Amino acid sequence: MKRHEAREKALQTLFQLDGTELTIEEAMEHVMEGETDQFYKLLVEGTNSKQQEIDGKLKGHLQNWSLERLPKVERTILRMAVFELEYMDDAPSRVVLNEAIELSKTFGDDKSSRFVNGVLSKFTDQTAN
């Protein structure tokens, strides 16, 4: 599975987990239908396990928004991107940003990609300095 597809499936899985009673295993099985992919699994499990830390990092970069008020798609994309930026080092930050923007264009509304780009740009600018 290509990484872009793994990110799409990870987004779908994490989206299902946000606000439902599904276990992580149930959500993964529902999306993957028996397939396996190590990068996908790392994204889902890592983002899920580090969610509180990620949310704390995100809250400092949201202007005029609370994390709870964000649309579920944008919140999930941001969490997944921050996990990749903070806890993985196998993709350059510009690649992670581009992937998050593409996911927001695919799954979000007309303004999603600009919003995600703005938040993640602030995040990467601050962590680079």
Steps between C-alpha positions, in 0.01 A plus 500: 500500500632845412544747783232736369247216502616396849446858619149505349410174673657618826290818479185294447585277796585787736186686385292196602669483840426867580181499702403135459516196723697295247826345609807580295505141374136518385558829318815369332326181388204697365722722285767249400274196449778255586782686321809596694747785459769591751501876426119515530511309830772728638301813407176375655646353817749781551252783443247328723744433784654850491171684449506692831854622440418589139187688607705701748745596225221590259314722746789745499475543122126554460403865483136577579418127504483235765593147408150382590340750259705386202321288243583135562680458165738791557562399861587144391729616217681740732549234767640253251734759344628613840567137591709461185683829557573442868543125540618371163804608305472312174327776298605864461261751656406644158387153389287459814349847444425428134338168588284663769392771255412240237298301754311814599423575134368147455303460824435856619315798361621793288676673790652192665828495312579865576416452867710183533788666313487804729500301823772259392716777355495678838574169668800419278632859512500493880656155530770589245613802706 
